[in-house]
Amino acid sequence: MSDSQPNQETSIADSVKRFFEDKDWRFYAALSAGVIVAGAGIYYLASSSSSSSPPRSPKDKKKRPAKGKGKNEKPPENDSDSTNSEKPDELEVEFLTVEEIAAMPRAKRLDAASALKNRGNAKFGSKQYDEAIRLYTQAIAFNPDPVFYSNRAACYANSGKYDEVIQDCNEALKMDPKYIKALNRRAQAYENKEMLQESLNDFTAVCIIDGFKNETASKSMERLLRRVSEEKAKELFKTKTPRLPSPTFISAYLDSFCPEPIETVSDSDSGDFHYFRARSLLQEKKYEEASTAFSLAVELGTSRQAKALNMRGTFTFLMGNPKDALEDFNKAIEADATYLQTYIKRASVYMEQVNFINGDFENAAKDYAESIRLDPAFVYAHIQLGVSQYKMGSVSAAMQTFKGALRQFPKSADVNNYYGELLLDQQKLDEATEKFGKAIELDGQNPLPYINKALLVLQFQHNLTGAEELCRQALEVDPNCDVAIATLAQLLLQQGRTADAIKWYEKTVELAKTEAELTNAVSFLEVG
């Protein structure tokens, strides 16, 4: 964000326009559902700007509330500002020439303009829009007032003439850059013409001027921000290269499964050779190369085909492709129905990609239950069974599952952390704090307990400094932890440190693996 101050000739709308034009795709994707970012960010930009137009009187402000989208404009503004007791002949003034108007004293011109506007309002009220347009046009000839332009724009809006709406609102805003009704009408016209970016700029300007107190304008801004961001993210995702999560995340994930002994295979053209080479690469934390080697093993065929499919599906899932990952996991189970890991990972797809949308966690719970039957000592299955039960609404069963897991695995940081999440969701704050603290004590290299504790400190203690410190501790553990980055960005934004927040939001989007993540990089961590 630029640190330069807008000059005094610059309108609020122009400032907003420049703000959006300066941003690249990362900004739009990161902000798609976090409308607070656009709101606070643009407010930061424009709050120090000043307009060359004098501020409108409280009376004028009261007359000009923000409006929502749609035709059927409310009646235009009326006033009784004319103090001249001698009213002009309304029929006569409707047909005076430019020369005749120019020859009139200024006071009479103003009275005539007011009379014409009032007559135009009456025609508007009876839906005689063409007559109203003619009267407003003549009123403008007597006195080019922003109200007259805006009223004429209302007629054009009801007639579906959106180009004319935009033109008249432009004229009104040249005279009064903070004229909310004109901004709203132009925003609606832009949206009707599918000029979404321009519409977003205007609705945002309305929110700035109203101090984000106008619910209709705020909802319109959110709607437009969502549409603009989705379109930009959709286009840019087509060329975005799939990427794996951070090495810290992958290591923590893979370490939760039992390692497999590595065998030496001499035939470098065989699937077994590439399978065990991939296993060696995992130990060296060379995950990109390992992913390629597992894929080659599957293609060549290996005596460990179920395990190779399992690992190819794992990396496919981690790169944000749940559909192909699920296909690999299903094939792996067909090849070996007793291999525990595949049930766990397939259930992860159900939990994180499929059933979060459908609201059905039964398949996930079944796979986790089956994995526990195959290996009761595998802690991850107990954790995820409890989580899936909780998501299904079986809160009592979920809490019992976690209490049992705590008895069986008292030294597990993950059990304490995820149990703390459930306690936090139930606002059992003291118990949740204790569990997050215990998780950090047991495993200080796991970023998630730091993040969960930060959210607790933020939401319920309103301690921004403490929450920020916990986020930064998480990032010391894993510099590419997307959850920590998004949370930190939110915290910085709430502290008014907008430029710093934008940098972290951009980082969040760089780490996005799916189109949904790209579009909703902020919304999944929305707080408060």
C-alpha positions as CSV (number, residue, x, y, z in Angstrom):
1,M,0.0,0.0,0.0
2,S,1.3,3.4,-0.9
3,D,2.4,5.7,1.9
4,S,1.8,8.8,-0.1
5,Q,-1.1,11.1,0.7
6,P,-3.8,11.7,-1.9
7,N,-3.8,15.3,-3.1
8,Q,-6.8,17.5,-2.4
9,E,-8.2,17.3,-5.9
10,T,-8.6,13.5,-5.5
11,S,-12.0,12.1,-4.7
12,I,-12.6,9.2,-2.3
13,A,-13.8,7.0,-5.3
14,D,-10.5,7.7,-7.2
15,S,-8.5,6.8,-4.1
16,V,-10.4,3.5,-3.9
17,K,-9.9,2.9,-7.6
18,R,-6.1,3.4,-7.3
19,F,-6.0,1.2,-4.2
20,F,-7.5,-1.8,-6.1
21,E,-5.5,-1.1,-9.3
22,D,-2.2,-1.3,-7.3
23,K,-2.9,-4.8,-6.1
24,D,-2.0,-8.0,-7.9
25,W,-3.8,-11.4,-8.0
26,R,-2.5,-12.4,-4.5
27,F,-4.3,-9.5,-2.9
28,Y,-7.7,-10.3,-4.5
29,A,-7.5,-14.0,-3.7
30,A,-6.5,-13.4,-0.2
31,L,-9.2,-10.9,0.4
32,S,-12.0,-12.7,-1.4
33,A,-14.0,-13.6,1.7
34,G,-12.3,-11.4,4.2
35,V,-14.2,-8.3,3.5
36,I,-12.8,-6.7,6.6
37,V,-9.5,-6.5,4.8
38,A,-10.9,-4.4,2.0
39,G,-12.9,-2.3,4.5
40,A,-10.1,-1.6,6.9
41,G,-7.4,-1.4,4.2
42,I,-9.2,1.1,2.1
43,Y,-10.3,3.0,5.1
44,Y,-6.7,3.3,6.1
45,L,-5.9,4.7,2.6
46,A,-8.7,7.2,2.5
47,S,-9.1,8.3,6.1
48,S,-6.3,10.9,5.6
49,S,-7.6,12.2,2.3
50,S,-9.5,15.4,1.9
51,S,-11.9,16.5,-0.6
52,S,-11.9,19.9,-2.4
53,S,-15.7,20.0,-2.0
54,P,-17.1,21.5,1.1
55,P,-18.7,19.0,3.5
56,R,-22.4,18.7,3.1
57,S,-24.7,19.9,5.8
58,P,-26.2,17.4,8.3
59,K,-29.5,18.1,6.6
60,D,-28.0,16.9,3.2
61,K,-26.4,13.9,4.8
62,K,-29.7,12.8,6.3
63,K,-31.3,13.1,2.9
64,R,-28.8,10.8,1.3
65,P,-28.8,7.4,2.8
66,A,-27.0,4.5,1.0
67,K,-29.2,2.2,-1.1
68,G,-29.2,-1.4,-2.1
69,K,-29.1,-2.8,-5.6
70,G,-32.1,-2.8,-7.8
71,K,-34.4,-0.8,-10.1
72,N,-37.4,0.8,-8.5
73,E,-35.5,3.8,-7.2
74,K,-37.1,5.6,-4.3
75,P,-38.4,9.1,-5.1
76,P,-35.6,11.6,-5.7
77,E,-34.6,14.2,-3.2
78,N,-36.8,17.2,-2.6
79,D,-36.1,20.3,-0.7
80,S,-37.6,23.6,0.2
81,D,-34.5,25.7,0.2
82,S,-36.0,28.4,-2.0
83,T,-36.7,31.5,0.1
84,N,-38.2,33.6,-2.7
85,S,-41.9,34.0,-2.1
86,E,-42.5,34.8,-5.8
87,K,-42.5,31.4,-7.5
88,P,-41.6,31.4,-11.2
89,D,-44.1,30.3,-13.8
90,E,-43.3,26.6,-14.0
91,L,-44.7,26.1,-17.5
92,E,-42.8,29.1,-18.7
93,V,-39.4,28.1,-17.3
94,E,-39.7,24.7,-18.8
95,F,-39.2,26.1,-22.3
96,L,-36.8,29.0,-21.8
97,T,-33.7,29.0,-24.0
98,V,-30.1,29.0,-22.8
99,E,-29.8,32.6,-23.6
100,E,-32.9,33.5,-21.7
101,I,-31.8,31.5,-18.7
102,A,-28.4,33.3,-18.7
103,A,-30.1,36.7,-18.7
104,M,-32.1,35.9,-15.5
105,P,-30.8,37.1,-12.1
106,R,-29.1,34.3,-10.1
107,A,-31.8,34.1,-7.4
108,K,-34.5,33.6,-10.0
109,R,-32.5,30.9,-11.7
110,L,-32.2,29.1,-8.4
111,D,-35.9,29.4,-7.8
112,A,-36.7,28.1,-11.3
113,A,-34.3,25.2,-10.9
114,S,-35.9,24.2,-7.6
115,A,-39.4,24.4,-9.1
116,L,-38.4,22.3,-12.1
117,K,-36.8,19.7,-9.8
118,N,-39.9,19.5,-7.6
119,R,-42.0,19.0,-10.8
120,G,-39.6,16.3,-11.9
121,N,-39.9,14.6,-8.6
122,A,-43.7,14.5,-9.0
123,K,-43.3,12.9,-12.5
124,F,-40.8,10.4,-11.1
125,G,-43.3,9.5,-8.4
126,S,-45.9,8.7,-11.1
127,K,-43.3,6.7,-13.1
128,Q,-43.3,9.2,-16.0
129,Y,-39.6,8.9,-16.3
130,D,-39.2,10.5,-19.7
131,E,-41.0,13.7,-18.5
132,A,-39.0,13.6,-15.2
133,I,-35.8,13.4,-17.3
134,R,-36.9,16.5,-19.4
135,L,-37.6,18.5,-16.2
136,Y,-34.4,17.6,-14.5
137,T,-32.5,18.4,-17.6
138,Q,-34.0,21.9,-17.7
139,A,-33.3,22.3,-14.0
140,I,-29.7,21.5,-14.7
141,A,-29.7,24.3,-17.3
142,F,-30.7,26.7,-14.7
143,N,-28.4,25.4,-11.9
144,P,-26.0,22.4,-12.4
145,D,-26.6,20.9,-9.0
146,P,-25.4,17.3,-8.1
147,V,-28.9,16.5,-6.7
148,F,-30.4,17.2,-10.2
149,Y,-27.9,14.9,-11.9
150,S,-28.5,12.2,-9.3
151,N,-32.3,12.5,-9.7
152,R,-32.0,12.2,-13.4
153,A,-29.8,9.2,-13.0
154,A,-32.5,7.6,-10.9
155,C,-34.9,8.0,-13.9
156,Y,-32.3,6.4,-16.2
157,A,-31.9,3.6,-13.8
158,N,-35.5,2.8,-13.8
159,S,-35.5,2.9,-17.6
160,G,-32.5,0.5,-17.7
161,K,-30.2,3.1,-19.3
162,Y,-27.1,2.3,-17.2
163,D,-24.6,4.3,-19.4
164,E,-26.6,7.4,-18.8
165,V,-26.8,6.6,-15.1
166,I,-23.0,6.4,-14.9
167,Q,-22.6,9.6,-16.9
168,D,-25.0,11.6,-14.6
169,C,-23.5,10.2,-11.5
170,N,-20.0,11.1,-12.7
171,E,-21.2,14.7,-13.1
172,A,-22.7,14.7,-9.6
173,L,-19.6,13.3,-8.1
174,K,-17.4,15.9,-9.8
175,M,-19.3,18.5,-7.8
176,D,-19.6,16.4,-4.6
177,P,-17.2,13.5,-4.4
178,K,-18.8,12.3,-1.1
179,Y,-22.4,12.2,-2.5
180,I,-23.5,8.8,-1.2
181,K,-26.6,8.5,-3.3
182,A,-24.7,9.1,-6.5
183,L,-22.1,6.6,-5.6
184,N,-24.7,4.0,-4.8
185,R,-26.5,4.6,-8.1
186,R,-23.3,4.4,-10.1
187,A,-22.3,1.3,-8.2
188,Q,-25.6,-0.4,-9.1
189,A,-25.3,0.7,-12.7
190,Y,-21.8,-0.7,-12.9
191,E,-22.9,-4.0,-11.5
192,N,-25.8,-4.2,-13.9
193,K,-23.3,-3.7,-16.7
194,E,-21.1,-6.5,-15.2
195,M,-18.4,-3.9,-14.5
196,L,-17.7,-5.6,-11.2
197,Q,-14.4,-3.9,-10.3
198,E,-15.8,-0.5,-10.8
199,S,-18.9,-1.4,-8.8
200,L,-16.8,-2.7,-6.0
201,N,-14.8,0.5,-5.9
202,D,-18.0,2.6,-5.5
203,F,-19.6,0.4,-2.9
204,T,-16.4,0.5,-0.9
205,A,-16.3,4.3,-1.1
206,V,-19.8,4.4,0.3
207,C,-18.7,2.2,3.2
208,I,-15.7,4.5,3.9
209,I,-17.8,7.7,3.9
210,D,-20.5,6.1,6.2
211,G,-17.8,4.6,8.5
212,F,-18.9,1.1,7.6
213,K,-22.1,1.6,9.4
214,N,-24.4,1.1,6.4
215,E,-25.4,-2.6,6.3
216,T,-26.7,-2.5,2.7
217,A,-23.6,-1.0,1.3
218,S,-21.4,-3.4,3.4
219,K,-23.3,-6.4,2.0
220,S,-23.0,-5.1,-1.5
221,M,-19.2,-4.5,-1.0
222,E,-18.9,-8.1,0.3
223,R,-20.9,-9.5,-2.6
224,L,-18.8,-7.7,-5.2
225,L,-15.5,-8.4,-3.4
226,R,-16.5,-12.1,-3.5
227,R,-17.3,-12.0,-7.2
228,V,-14.2,-10.1,-8.2
229,S,-12.0,-12.3,-6.2
230,E,-13.5,-15.5,-7.4
231,E,-13.1,-14.5,-11.0
232,K,-9.5,-13.4,-10.6
233,A,-8.6,-16.5,-8.6
234,K,-10.3,-18.8,-11.1
235,E,-8.3,-17.4,-14.0
236,L,-5.0,-17.3,-12.2
237,F,-5.4,-20.8,-10.7
238,K,-5.3,-22.2,-14.3
239,T,-1.7,-21.3,-14.4
240,K,-0.8,-21.8,-10.8
241,T,1.8,-24.6,-10.3
242,P,0.7,-27.3,-7.8
243,R,2.9,-27.3,-4.7
244,L,3.4,-29.3,-1.6
245,P,2.9,-27.8,1.9
246,S,5.9,-26.9,4.0
247,P,8.5,-29.6,4.8
248,T,7.7,-29.2,8.5
249,F,4.1,-30.0,7.8
250,I,4.8,-33.0,5.6
251,S,7.3,-34.3,8.1
252,A,4.9,-34.0,11.0
253,Y,2.2,-35.7,8.9
254,L,4.3,-38.6,7.7
255,D,5.9,-39.1,11.2
256,S,2.4,-40.0,12.5
257,F,2.6,-43.2,10.5
258,C,4.9,-46.1,11.2
259,P,8.0,-46.1,9.0
260,E,8.8,-49.0,6.7
261,P,12.2,-50.7,6.4
262,I,14.1,-49.9,3.3
263,E,15.3,-52.7,1.1
264,T,18.1,-52.7,-1.5
265,V,16.9,-53.4,-5.1
266,S,19.5,-53.7,-7.8
267,D,17.2,-53.4,-10.9
268,S,17.0,-49.6,-11.5
269,D,14.3,-50.1,-14.1
270,S,11.9,-51.9,-11.7
271,G,9.0,-50.5,-9.7
272,D,10.5,-51.9,-6.5
273,F,13.7,-49.9,-7.1
274,H,11.8,-46.6,-7.4
275,Y,9.5,-47.5,-4.5
276,F,12.4,-47.9,-2.1
277,R,14.3,-45.0,-3.6
278,A,11.2,-42.9,-2.7
279,R,11.3,-44.2,0.8
280,S,14.9,-43.1,1.1
281,L,14.1,-39.7,-0.2
282,L,11.4,-39.4,2.4
283,Q,14.0,-39.9,5.1
284,E,16.1,-37.2,3.5
285,K,13.0,-34.9,3.5
286,K,13.3,-34.5,-0.3
287,Y,9.6,-34.6,-0.8
288,E,9.3,-33.4,-4.4
289,E,11.6,-36.1,-5.6
290,A,9.9,-38.7,-3.4
291,S,6.6,-37.8,-4.9
292,T,7.9,-38.3,-8.4
293,A,9.5,-41.7,-7.5
294,F,6.3,-43.0,-5.9
295,S,4.4,-42.1,-9.1
296,L,7.0,-43.9,-11.2
297,A,6.8,-47.0,-9.0
298,V,3.0,-47.1,-9.5
299,E,3.3,-46.8,-13.2
300,L,6.0,-49.5,-13.5
301,G,4.2,-51.8,-11.0
302,T,5.7,-52.9,-7.8
303,S,5.4,-55.7,-5.2
304,R,4.3,-53.0,-2.8
305,Q,1.6,-51.6,-5.2
306,A,-0.9,-50.9,-2.4
307,K,1.7,-48.9,-0.5
308,A,2.9,-47.1,-3.6
309,L,-0.7,-46.1,-4.4
310,N,-1.1,-45.0,-0.9
311,M,1.9,-42.7,-1.0
312,R,1.1,-41.3,-4.5
313,G,-2.4,-40.5,-3.2
314,T,-0.9,-38.9,-0.1
315,F,1.2,-36.5,-2.2
316,T,-1.7,-35.9,-4.6
317,F,-3.9,-35.0,-1.6
318,L,-1.2,-32.7,-0.1
319,M,-1.0,-30.8,-3.4
320,G,-4.7,-30.1,-3.3
321,N,-6.2,-32.7,-5.6
322,P,-8.6,-34.7,-3.4
323,K,-10.4,-36.3,-6.3
324,D,-7.4,-38.1,-7.7
325,A,-6.1,-38.9,-4.2
326,L,-9.3,-40.6,-3.4
327,E,-9.1,-42.7,-6.5
328,D,-5.6,-43.8,-5.5
329,F,-6.7,-44.7,-1.9
330,N,-9.6,-46.7,-3.2
331,K,-7.3,-48.7,-5.5
332,A,-4.8,-49.2,-2.6
333,I,-7.6,-50.7,-0.5
334,E,-8.6,-53.0,-3.3
335,A,-5.0,-54.1,-3.6
336,D,-4.6,-54.7,0.2
337,A,-7.6,-54.3,2.4
338,T,-5.5,-54.8,5.6
339,Y,-3.2,-51.8,5.1
340,L,-4.1,-49.5,7.9
341,Q,-2.6,-46.2,6.6
342,T,-4.9,-46.1,3.5
343,Y,-8.0,-46.1,5.6
344,I,-6.6,-43.2,7.7
345,K,-5.7,-41.2,4.6
346,R,-8.9,-41.9,2.7
347,A,-10.8,-40.8,5.8
348,S,-8.8,-37.6,5.8
349,V,-10.1,-36.9,2.3
350,Y,-13.6,-37.4,3.5
351,M,-13.1,-35.1,6.5
352,E,-11.2,-32.3,4.9
353,Q,-12.5,-32.1,1.3
354,V,-15.6,-34.0,0.7
355,N,-17.7,-34.2,3.8
356,F,-17.0,-30.7,5.1
357,I,-19.1,-29.6,2.1
358,N,-21.8,-32.3,2.3
359,G,-22.0,-32.4,6.1
360,D,-21.8,-36.2,6.2
361,F,-18.9,-37.6,8.3
362,E,-20.1,-41.1,8.5
363,N,-17.7,-42.5,5.9
364,A,-14.8,-40.9,7.6
365,A,-15.9,-42.2,11.0
366,K,-16.2,-45.7,9.6
367,D,-12.7,-45.6,8.1
368,Y,-11.2,-44.4,11.4
369,A,-13.1,-47.0,13.4
370,E,-11.7,-49.7,11.0
371,S,-8.2,-48.4,11.4
372,I,-8.5,-48.6,15.2
373,R,-9.7,-52.2,14.8
374,L,-6.7,-53.0,12.7
375,D,-4.2,-51.2,15.0
376,P,-5.6,-49.9,18.4
377,A,-2.2,-48.3,19.2
378,F,-2.3,-45.8,16.3
379,V,-3.1,-42.5,18.0
380,Y,-4.0,-40.6,14.8
381,A,-7.1,-42.8,14.3
382,H,-8.4,-42.1,17.8
383,I,-8.0,-38.3,17.3
384,Q,-9.7,-38.2,14.0
385,L,-12.5,-40.5,15.1
386,G,-13.3,-38.0,17.9
387,V,-13.1,-35.1,15.5
388,S,-15.5,-36.8,13.0
389,Q,-17.9,-37.7,15.8
390,Y,-17.9,-34.0,16.9
391,K,-18.6,-32.8,13.4
392,M,-21.5,-35.2,13.2
393,G,-23.0,-33.6,16.3
394,S,-22.2,-36.6,18.6
395,V,-20.5,-34.3,21.1
396,S,-20.8,-36.7,24.1
397,A,-19.3,-39.6,22.0
398,A,-16.5,-37.3,20.8
399,M,-15.6,-36.2,24.3
400,Q,-15.5,-39.8,25.5
401,T,-13.3,-40.8,22.6
402,F,-10.8,-38.0,23.5
403,K,-10.9,-38.8,27.2
404,G,-10.1,-42.5,26.3
405,A,-7.3,-41.3,24.0
406,L,-5.8,-39.2,26.8
407,R,-5.7,-42.2,29.1
408,Q,-4.1,-44.4,26.4
409,F,-1.7,-41.7,25.0
410,P,-1.0,-39.3,27.9
411,K,2.2,-38.1,26.2
412,S,0.6,-37.3,22.9
413,A,0.8,-33.6,22.0
414,D,-1.7,-34.1,19.2
415,V,-4.4,-35.6,21.5
416,N,-4.1,-32.7,23.9
417,N,-4.1,-30.1,21.1
418,Y,-7.2,-31.5,19.3
419,Y,-9.1,-32.1,22.5
420,G,-8.3,-28.5,23.3
421,E,-9.9,-27.4,20.1
422,L,-13.1,-29.2,21.0
423,L,-13.1,-27.6,24.5
424,L,-12.4,-24.2,22.9
425,D,-15.4,-24.6,20.6
426,Q,-17.5,-25.3,23.7
427,Q,-16.0,-22.2,25.4
428,K,-14.5,-24.2,28.2
429,L,-11.6,-21.8,28.2
430,D,-9.6,-22.8,31.3
431,E,-9.6,-26.5,30.2
432,A,-8.7,-25.6,26.6
433,T,-5.9,-23.3,27.8
434,E,-4.5,-26.1,29.9
435,K,-4.6,-28.6,26.9
436,F,-2.9,-26.2,24.5
437,G,-0.2,-25.5,27.1
438,K,0.3,-29.2,27.7
439,A,0.6,-29.8,23.9
440,I,3.3,-27.1,23.6
441,E,5.1,-28.6,26.6
442,L,5.1,-32.1,25.0
443,D,6.1,-31.0,21.5
444,G,7.3,-27.4,21.1
445,Q,7.9,-28.1,17.4
446,N,4.2,-28.4,16.6
447,P,2.9,-25.0,15.4
448,L,-0.8,-25.9,15.8
449,P,-1.1,-25.5,19.7
450,Y,0.5,-22.1,19.4
451,I,-2.1,-21.0,16.8
452,N,-5.0,-22.5,18.8
453,K,-3.9,-20.7,22.0
454,A,-3.5,-17.5,20.0
455,L,-7.1,-17.7,18.8
456,L,-8.2,-18.3,22.4
457,V,-6.2,-15.3,23.7
458,L,-7.6,-13.2,20.8
459,Q,-11.2,-14.1,21.0
460,F,-11.8,-14.3,24.7
461,Q,-9.1,-12.3,26.3
462,H,-8.9,-9.6,23.5
463,N,-5.1,-9.7,23.9
464,L,-3.8,-8.8,20.5
465,T,-0.2,-8.6,21.6
466,G,-0.2,-12.0,23.3
467,A,-1.9,-13.6,20.3
468,E,0.6,-12.0,17.9
469,E,3.5,-13.4,20.0
470,L,2.1,-16.9,19.9
471,C,1.6,-16.7,16.1
472,R,5.3,-15.6,15.7
473,Q,6.3,-18.5,17.9
474,A,4.4,-20.9,15.6
475,L,6.2,-19.3,12.6
476,E,9.6,-19.9,14.2
477,V,8.7,-23.6,14.3
478,D,7.3,-23.6,10.7
479,P,7.9,-20.4,8.6
480,N,5.4,-21.6,6.0
481,C,2.6,-22.6,8.3
482,D,-0.4,-21.2,6.4
483,V,-2.7,-21.2,9.4
484,A,-0.1,-19.2,11.4
485,I,0.4,-16.7,8.6
486,A,-3.3,-16.1,8.0
487,T,-3.9,-15.6,11.7
488,L,-1.0,-13.2,12.1
489,A,-2.3,-11.2,9.1
490,Q,-5.7,-10.9,10.8
491,L,-4.1,-9.8,14.0
492,L,-2.0,-7.1,12.3
493,L,-5.1,-5.9,10.5
494,Q,-7.0,-5.5,13.8
495,Q,-4.2,-3.5,15.1
496,G,-4.3,-1.1,12.1
497,R,-1.0,-2.3,10.7
498,T,-2.6,-2.7,7.3
499,A,0.5,-2.7,5.1
500,D,2.1,-5.5,7.2
501,A,-1.1,-7.4,7.1
502,I,-1.4,-7.3,3.4
503,K,2.2,-8.8,3.0
504,W,1.1,-11.8,5.2
505,Y,-2.1,-12.2,3.3
506,E,-0.2,-12.4,0.1
507,K,2.0,-15.0,1.6
508,T,-1.1,-17.0,2.5
509,V,-2.2,-17.1,-1.1
510,E,1.2,-18.1,-2.3
511,L,0.8,-21.2,-0.2
512,A,-2.7,-22.0,-1.4
513,K,-3.0,-25.5,-3.0
514,T,-6.6,-25.5,-4.3
515,E,-8.8,-23.1,-6.0
516,A,-11.0,-23.0,-2.9
517,E,-8.0,-22.2,-0.8
518,L,-6.9,-19.6,-3.3
519,T,-10.3,-17.9,-3.1
520,N,-10.9,-18.4,0.6
521,A,-7.3,-18.0,1.9
522,V,-8.6,-15.7,4.7
523,S,-12.2,-16.7,5.4
524,F,-11.4,-20.1,7.0
525,L,-9.7,-18.2,9.9
526,E,-12.2,-15.4,10.2
527,V,-12.4,-14.5,13.9
528,G,-15.1,-12.8,15.9
